[in-house]
Amino acid sequence: MTYDMNDAELPRGSDLIPDGSFVKVIMHLRKGGLDGQGEADRGLLKATKTQGSDVKMLDCEFTVTAGPHIRRKFWQTFTVVGGKVDEQGVSIGWKISKGVFRAMIDSALGLDSQDMSEAAKAKRMLRGLADLHGITFAAKVRVEPANDPRYSDSNRLDRVVLPGEPEYAKVMAGEGVAAAPSHRPAR
């Protein structure tokens, strides 16, 4: 058998998406082999590499779906179980992740984050975290400096862009929006 490589796309550079870029992304969940709480989340979670840690995470891949950075990808994990806990014994990492997931749903469905009507609340109910697979929403991306000099900097989700924000409609329509760098201090 022969393979014709003449029509193959050339590799993209390893350039990062510029800090502060507003993009429309689709999130795919990468299975980690550990079970979540329900049947829908069987094999979905991933254990942390930190020895002795009880943290289980959701491993996510984000792909830009429109604009000048289309098809660019970045990855991020979100704590679902374990780690430091608050006074009530609830994982602090999970509380942060849960807030981000809610924002993703609000952005994807065009929901006002203050809308607590029964209809809006019903749209925010998930059978499992697996329901987040394939969600498309507006995001702001940041460049995160590497902690280790052996590795290069990487892109991360800075925040979810919500309906009502000036960039939201343009991002969801696939239009270009000027970047607004995060100005975070380097580690």
C-alpha positions, 0 to 999 in steps of 0.5 A, a space after each residue: 500500500 502507498 500513502 500520498 502525502 502531497 495533500 497533507 497539511 503542513 504542521 502548525 508552529 508551536 506558537 501559543 494563542 496570544 494572551 487575552 485572546 477571546 475565542 469560541 471553543 468546543 470542549 472534549 473530555 479525555 477519559 482517565 480510567 477512574 470512575 466518577 459518581 454515576 454510570 455516565 461518568 464511568 472511566 471519565 476521571 483521571 488521578 493526579 500524578 502527585 504521590 499520596 494525593 486523593 485528587 481526581 480530575 476531569 481532563 479537558 481538551 479545548 479546540 478553537 472553532 472559529 476565527 484566526 486561531 481555528 483548530 488550535 488546541 489547549 488542555 486543562 484539568 479540573 479537580 472533581 474530587 479530593 484535595 483541600 477541603 473547606 469547613 464543611 468538608 467539601 473539596 475547594 477544587 471541586 467548588 472552583 471547578 463547579 463554578 467554571 462548569 456552570 459558567 460554561 453551560 451559561 455561555 453555551 446556552 446563552 443563559 443569564 448567570 443571574 437567571 434562577 428560574 425553574 427553566 434555567 435551573 433545569 438547563 444547568 442539571 447534568 446526568 453526569 460530568 460526561 454531559 459536558 463533552 462537546 459543549 461549545 462556549 466563549 472563552 478568554 485564553 491566557 498564556 501560563 508560564 511554565 513552572 519547570 524550565 524543561 517545559 514551554 509556556 502553555 495556554 489555559 482557560 483564563 475564564 468563560 465569557 458570559 452573555 451580557 459581556 461585550 465580547 460574548 456575541 461577537 465570539 459566539 458569532 465567530 467574529 474576531 475580538 481584540 485580545 485583552 491580556 490578563 497581566 498576571 504576574 509571572 511565577 
